[in-house]
Amino acid sequence: MANSEAPRALRHLWASPALFVLAAFVAFNVVGSAEAGWVLMAGGLSGPAVALGWQALRRERPEAAFVVVPLALMALMTVLFGIKEGFPWS
């Protein structure tokens, strides 16, 4: 039973940046808080970091799609939010 639950939990962790991007979009555009938006964008990396650590402890190699898609989404949305709202370091 534990083996069937681990991949599902890992899929949710790898997919979690999409929820953080959605929350950051709301923070930027609805609430108008750039600071909260950037904090949420940074928090979006927590799910993949936990999943990568989990798989490293279990000595498993993550599937490429689970790594590339969420991190590419985070990179793309960071650039787009940065162009629109201004990057936090500028």
N, C-alpha and C positions, 0 to 999 in steps of 0.2 A: 504494500500500500504506500509506503514512503517513497518508493521509486516513481510511482505514478503521479504523486503530488509535487515532487520536486520540479519536473519540467514545466508544469502549469504555473507554479509560483515563479519560476525563472522567467517565463514568458511575460507574466504580469510586471515583474521588475524591469525587464527590458523595454516594455511598452510604456512604462510610467512617464517618460519625458513628454509624451503627447499630452498628458493631463497637466503637467507643469507649464507647457507652452500655452495651452488653453487658458489656464489661470493667469499667466503673465499677460496674455492678450487682453483679458478682462481688466487686469490691474492697469495696464497702459492706457487702454481706450475708454473703458467705462468709468473706472474709479479715478483715473488721471494721476496715479502715483507711479512715477518712474522708478523710485527706489524699491517699492514692493515688486514691481515687474522684474527688475534685475535680480532681486533676491530669489524670486520664484524661478527665474531662468537658471541661476546657479544651483538651486535646489533640485532642478531637473536632472542633474548628473548623479544624484544620490542613488537612484534606482539601479542604473547600469553599474555604478561602482560596487554596490552591494552584490549584484548578480555576478559581476566579474570576480569579486573576492570569494563568493560562495563556490563558483566553479573552479577557482584556483585551489581552494582547500580540498575539493573533491577530485582534483586533478583531471578535470574535464575541459575540453576545448569548446568554447562557445561557437554556435553556428554563425557564419558570416553575416547572414541577414539580420540576426538579432543584435549584432554590433553595429553594422553599417547604417541601417535605416534610422534607429533612434538618435545616434550621434550625428548623422548627417542632418536630420531634422533640427536638432539643437543648434548646429552650426549655421544652417540656413536662416533659422528664425532669429538667431543672435545678430547676424548681419542685417537682416531686414528691420528688426526692432532698433538696432543701432543707427541705421540710416534715418529712420523716422523720428526716433526719440532722442538720439544722441547717445554715444557710448558712455558708460559710467566713468571712464578714465579721462574723458575729454571735457 
